[in-house]
């Protein structure tokens, strides 16, 4: 095997370069290596990873805003059918997260970023064709919408890839930036699509899909030109199986359904709810993006608060705020108050954003405490860090199913009872239950996790 010294970027540091932008030697925990070359290469990969993930998130939630205008191009759908269209991509994206996580070690981070970006062309092309052919029927439309789930899988592979580039001391910040860059894609697509489809007068809904095809190609080209594959990123399912044996993996999966799942689910359903409950498609098209934008901005704040006072405490507070927000939304629907409804959902988005950051922070801390309880030997702590990484893949996948369940719950309530009030009552109770679970498992005075400040 031949190697090439990385003279352009690192002087004397030999990265063991191989054809295809493979790096054989990568040591981010070595301070000298990190200063000389590691930080620059990691930063470059992070920038273009954020770009690809951002486009992926936007495509994932494309249907959340497109459904608002389907009636204007010949599609006659019920509110429940529209909510199913927003839910199915979330469910597919959740299913894809685990295999996407392992795609990075198998194929290489750069290579899989190229492939995953190009896969986004399929849902974009499908959407552009389907919206102009209402004669195809509802089932084919749902199947085409399902392909948008490719964008949801991108989050897992992007996070897995960047985690290999950064040292432990900087991994939290890097992953936070990567996650926030993706999450904000939801707000961007809900803001841009309503503007683009009416440019020049009239309505060209196909542009919602067409506009993202060149962006997906650009993300793939940038990954090809500027990103790297790390040979030391190994595909190892052992830590994942080990993580599944821990009760905390399943508890945190439940909590993540309540935080990240609620964020994605509310982002997907909010435009449709504004239209179906209050008949204000104008507000949905002009202002619905604010919810996802606010949730994305508050995610890093949740992580910072968790660092300061403990992730579990912040998560308890976020579930309390979610319950209050859901109750306010329920009141607003019963009293037909659009202003309170909109404000309640903005409040919910703030709470889910904070909860996203705090629950993500809890996971690594929980496994660190488990390692300390087993003696804290270096090899034990390393094993627990790997199990934490495996748990993150499982938890992010299960948590994303909340994005499927939230719109489905609204669809069920609307079709069965004629209104969304039963769904909102369920959410109030669900958030209270999650608050209690978090308290008992991680905050209750005297418990091991509470003493450790998880």
Protein Blocks (a to p, Z undefined) as FASTA:
>chain_A
ZZdddfklnomacghiaehiiafbdcfklmklmmmmmmmmmmmmmmmmmmmmmmmmmmmm
mmmmmmmmmmmnopacdfklmmmmmmmmmmmmmmmmmmmmmmmmmnopklmmmmmmmmmm
mmmmmmmmmmmmmmnojmlmmmmmmmmmmmmmmmmmmmmmmmmmpcfklmmmmmmmmmmm
mmmmmmmmmmmmmmmmmggiajdfklmmmmmmmmmmmmmmmmmmmmccdfklccdfklmm
mmmmpmklmmmmmmmmmmmmmmmmmmmmmmmmmmmmnopaklmmmmmmmmmmmmmmmmmm
mmmmmmmnopklmmmmmmmmmmmmmmmmmmmmmnopaklmmmmmmmmmmmmmmmmmmmmm
mmmmmmmmmmmmnnopaklmmmmmmmmmmmmmmmmmmmmmmmmmmmmmmmmmmmmnopak
lmmmmmmmmmmmmmmmmmmmmmoghiaklmnoZZ
